[in-house]
Amino acid sequence: MQTMLTPEQRNETLRRLAENITRMGIRMPVSIILDVFGPFDVLSSQFAIMARPFVTGYRWEHYARALTDETSWQELRRLLSRQH
């Protein structure tokens, strides 16, 4: 089982996640939630780590792996703010 993503893989996964969120029409609510929980990025990353065994083998696995680093949450917020 691969545990680490390269920076390029992480960025591509986050970009796809932001695009999917935008396509589903929930960019604003997700952006608000991410902003509210911004001070807790470390805890959010820990939650993603804890969730990984439950999403292994499912499409959410890549997202959980990408979000295990607290800077990924900041990057996701940045990507969502750039989506139209």
PAVEX-722936 format. One record per atom (N, C-alpha, C): atom name; chain; residue in one letter; residue number from 1; x, y, z. Coordinates in steps of 0.2 Angstrom, whole numbers. Atoms other than C-alpha are relative to their C-alpha. Layout:
! PAVEX-722936
('CA','A','A',NUM,(X,Y,Z))
...
***
This chain:
! PAVEX-722936
('N','A','M',1,(4,-6,0))
('CA','A','M',1,(0,0,0))
('C','A','M',1,(4,6,0))
('N','A','Q',2,(-4,-6,0))
('CA','A','Q',2,(7,17,-5))
('C','A','Q',2,(-2,5,5))
('N','A','T',3,(2,-4,-5))
('CA','A','T',3,(7,29,9))
('C','A','T',3,(1,7,-1))
('N','A','M',4,(-1,-7,2))
('CA','A','M',4,(14,45,2))
('C','A','M',4,(-1,2,-7))
('N','A','L',5,(1,-2,7))
('CA','A','L',5,(9,55,-13))
('C','A','L',5,(6,5,-1))
('N','A','T',6,(-5,-5,2))
('CA','A','T',6,(22,65,-23))
('C','A','T',6,(-4,7,1))
('N','A','P',7,(4,-7,0))
('CA','A','P',7,(18,84,-22))
('C','A','P',7,(-4,1,-6))
('N','A','E',8,(3,-1,6))
('CA','A','E',8,(13,83,-40))
('C','A','E',8,(-7,-4,0))
('N','A','Q',9,(6,4,-1))
('CA','A','Q',9,(0,69,-36))
('C','A','Q',9,(-4,3,5))
('N','A','R',10,(4,-3,-5))
('CA','A','R',10,(-6,78,-21))
('C','A','R',10,(-4,6,-3))
('N','A','N',11,(3,-6,3))
('CA','A','N',11,(-9,94,-31))
('C','A','N',11,(-5,-2,-5))
('N','A','E',12,(5,2,5))
('CA','A','E',12,(-18,85,-45))
('C','A','E',12,(-6,-3,3))
('N','A','T',13,(6,2,-3))
('CA','A','T',13,(-29,76,-33))
('C','A','T',13,(-4,5,3))
('N','A','L',14,(3,-6,-3))
('CA','A','L',14,(-33,92,-24))
('C','A','L',14,(-4,4,-5))
('N','A','R',15,(3,-3,6))
('CA','A','R',15,(-37,100,-41))
('C','A','R',15,(-6,-3,-2))
('N','A','R',16,(6,4,2))
('CA','A','R',16,(-49,86,-46))
('C','A','R',16,(-5,1,6))
('N','A','L',17,(5,-1,-5))
('CA','A','L',17,(-57,87,-29))
('C','A','L',17,(-4,7,0))
('N','A','A',18,(3,-7,1))
('CA','A','A',18,(-60,106,-31))
('C','A','A',18,(-4,0,-6))
('N','A','E',19,(5,0,6))
('CA','A','E',19,(-67,103,-48))
('C','A','E',19,(-6,-4,1))
('N','A','N',20,(6,4,-2))
('CA','A','N',20,(-79,90,-42))
('C','A','N',20,(-4,3,5))
('N','A','I',21,(4,-4,-5))
('CA','A','I',21,(-85,101,-28))
('C','A','I',21,(-3,5,-4))
('N','A','T',22,(3,-5,4))
('CA','A','T',22,(-88,115,-40))
('C','A','T',22,(-5,-3,-5))
('N','A','R',23,(4,3,5))
('CA','A','R',23,(-96,104,-53))
('C','A','R',23,(-7,-2,4))
('N','A','M',24,(6,2,-4))
('CA','A','M',24,(-108,97,-39))
('C','A','M',24,(-4,6,2))
('N','A','G',25,(4,-6,-2))
('CA','A','G',25,(-113,115,-36))
('C','A','G',25,(0,2,8))
('N','A','I',26,(-1,-1,-8))
('CA','A','I',26,(-107,115,-17))
('C','A','I',26,(6,4,2))
('N','A','R',27,(-6,-3,-1))
('CA','A','R',27,(-92,126,-19))
('C','A','R',27,(0,5,6))
('N','A','M',28,(0,-5,-5))
('CA','A','M',28,(-98,140,-8))
('C','A','M',28,(-1,-3,7))
('N','A','P',29,(1,3,-7))
('CA','A','P',29,(-105,129,7))
('C','A','P',29,(7,-3,2))
('N','A','V',30,(-6,3,-1))
('CA','A','V',30,(-89,119,6))
('C','A','V',30,(6,5,2))
('N','A','S',31,(-5,-5,-2))
('CA','A','S',31,(-78,135,6))
('C','A','S',31,(-1,3,7))
('N','A','I',32,(1,-3,-7))
('CA','A','I',32,(-87,142,21))
('C','A','I',32,(2,-5,6))
('N','A','I',33,(-2,5,-5))
('CA','A','I',33,(-85,126,31))
('C','A','I',33,(8,-1,1))
('N','A','L',34,(-7,0,0))
('CA','A','L',34,(-67,125,26))
('C','A','L',34,(3,6,4))
('N','A','D',35,(-3,-6,-4))
('CA','A','D',35,(-64,143,32))
('C','A','D',35,(-2,0,7))
('N','A','V',36,(2,0,-7))
('CA','A','V',36,(-73,140,48))
('C','A','V',36,(5,-5,4))
('N','A','F',37,(-4,5,-3))
('CA','A','F',37,(-63,124,52))
('C','A','F',37,(8,2,-2))
('N','A','G',38,(-6,-2,2))
('CA','A','G',38,(-47,133,45))
('C','A','G',38,(5,-1,6))
('N','A','P',39,(-5,1,-6))
('CA','A','P',39,(-39,134,63))
('C','A','P',39,(1,-7,2))
('N','A','F',40,(-1,7,-2))
('CA','A','F',40,(-41,116,65))
('C','A','F',40,(3,-5,-6))
('N','A','D',41,(-2,4,6))
('CA','A','D',41,(-32,110,49))
('C','A','D',41,(4,-6,3))
('N','A','V',42,(-4,6,-3))
('CA','A','V',42,(-20,99,60))
('C','A','V',42,(-5,-6,2))
('N','A','L',43,(5,5,-2))
('CA','A','L',43,(-35,90,67))
('C','A','L',43,(-4,-3,-6))
('N','A','S',44,(3,2,6))
('CA','A','S',44,(-43,89,50))
('C','A','S',44,(4,-5,-3))
('N','A','S',45,(-5,5,3))
('CA','A','S',45,(-27,80,44))
('C','A','S',45,(0,-6,4))
('N','A','Q',46,(1,6,-4))
('CA','A','Q',46,(-28,68,58))
('C','A','Q',46,(-6,-4,-1))
('N','A','F',47,(7,4,2))
('CA','A','F',47,(-46,64,54))
('C','A','F',47,(1,-4,-7))
('N','A','A',48,(-2,3,7))
('CA','A','A',48,(-40,61,36))
('C','A','A',48,(4,-7,1))
('N','A','I',49,(-4,6,-2))
('CA','A','I',49,(-27,49,43))
('C','A','I',49,(-4,-6,3))
('N','A','M',50,(4,5,-4))
('CA','A','M',50,(-39,40,54))
('C','A','M',50,(-5,-3,-5))
('N','A','A',51,(5,3,5))
('CA','A','A',51,(-52,38,39))
('C','A','A',51,(3,-4,-5))
('N','A','R',52,(-3,4,6))
('CA','A','R',52,(-39,30,27))
('C','A','R',52,(-2,-7,0))
('N','A','P',53,(1,7,0))
('CA','A','P',53,(-42,12,33))
('C','A','P',53,(-7,-1,-3))
('N','A','F',54,(7,1,2))
('CA','A','F',54,(-61,15,29))
('C','A','F',54,(-1,1,-7))
('N','A','V',55,(1,-2,7))
('CA','A','V',55,(-59,22,12))
('C','A','V',55,(5,-4,-5))
('N','A','T',56,(-5,4,4))
('CA','A','T',56,(-45,10,6))
('C','A','T',56,(-4,-4,-5))
('N','A','G',57,(3,4,5))
('CA','A','G',57,(-50,3,-11))
('C','A','G',57,(-6,4,-3))
('N','A','Y',58,(6,-4,3))
('CA','A','Y',58,(-64,17,-14))
('C','A','Y',58,(3,6,-3))
('N','A','R',59,(-2,-6,3))
('CA','A','R',59,(-63,32,-24))
('C','A','R',59,(3,6,5))
('N','A','W',60,(-2,-5,-5))
('CA','A','W',60,(-61,43,-8))
('C','A','W',60,(7,-1,2))
('N','A','E',61,(-7,1,-3))
('CA','A','E',61,(-44,35,-4))
('C','A','E',61,(5,5,-2))
('N','A','H',62,(-5,-5,2))
('CA','A','H',62,(-34,47,-15))
('C','A','H',62,(-1,7,3))
('N','A','Y',63,(1,-7,-4))
('CA','A','Y',63,(-43,62,-7))
('C','A','Y',63,(2,-1,7))
('N','A','A',64,(-2,1,-7))
('CA','A','A',64,(-40,55,10))
('C','A','A',64,(8,0,1))
('N','A','R',65,(-8,0,0))
('CA','A','R',65,(-21,52,6))
('C','A','R',65,(2,7,-1))
('N','A','A',66,(-2,-7,2))
('CA','A','A',66,(-20,70,-1))
('C','A','A',66,(-1,5,6))
('N','A','L',67,(2,-5,-5))
('CA','A','L',67,(-28,78,14))
('C','A','L',67,(3,-2,7))
('N','A','T',68,(-3,2,-6))
('CA','A','T',68,(-17,70,27))
('C','A','T',68,(5,5,2))
('N','A','D',69,(-5,-5,-2))
('CA','A','D',69,(-5,85,27))
('C','A','D',69,(-4,7,1))
('N','A','E',70,(4,-6,-1))
('CA','A','E',70,(-12,101,34))
('C','A','E',70,(0,6,-5))
('N','A','T',71,(-1,-5,5))
('CA','A','T',71,(-5,112,20))
('C','A','T',71,(-5,-2,-6))
('N','A','S',72,(5,2,5))
('CA','A','S',72,(-17,102,9))
('C','A','S',72,(-7,3,1))
('N','A','W',73,(6,-4,-1))
('CA','A','W',73,(-32,110,17))
('C','A','W',73,(0,7,-2))
('N','A','Q',74,(-1,-7,2))
('CA','A','Q',74,(-25,127,14))
('C','A','Q',74,(0,0,-8))
('N','A','E',75,(0,1,7))
('CA','A','E',75,(-22,122,-4))
('C','A','E',75,(-7,-1,-3))
('N','A','L',76,(7,1,2))
('CA','A','L',76,(-40,116,-6))
('C','A','L',76,(-4,6,0))
('N','A','R',77,(4,-6,0))
('CA','A','R',77,(-47,132,0))
('C','A','R',77,(3,5,-5))
('N','A','R',78,(-2,-5,5))
('CA','A','R',78,(-36,142,-12))
('C','A','R',78,(-2,-2,-7))
('N','A','L',79,(3,2,7))
('CA','A','L',79,(-41,131,-27))
('C','A','L',79,(-8,1,0))
('N','A','L',80,(8,-2,0))
('CA','A','L',80,(-60,133,-22))
('C','A','L',80,(-1,7,-1))
('N','A','S',81,(1,-8,1))
('CA','A','S',81,(-58,152,-21))
('C','A','S',81,(2,2,-7))
('N','A','R',82,(-2,-2,7))
('CA','A','R',82,(-51,152,-39))
('C','A','R',82,(-5,-3,-5))
('N','A','Q',83,(5,3,4))
('CA','A','Q',83,(-65,141,-46))
('C','A','Q',83,(-6,5,-1))
('N','A','H',84,(5,-5,2))
('CA','A','H',84,(-79,150,-55))
('C','A','H',84,(-6,-4,-1))
***
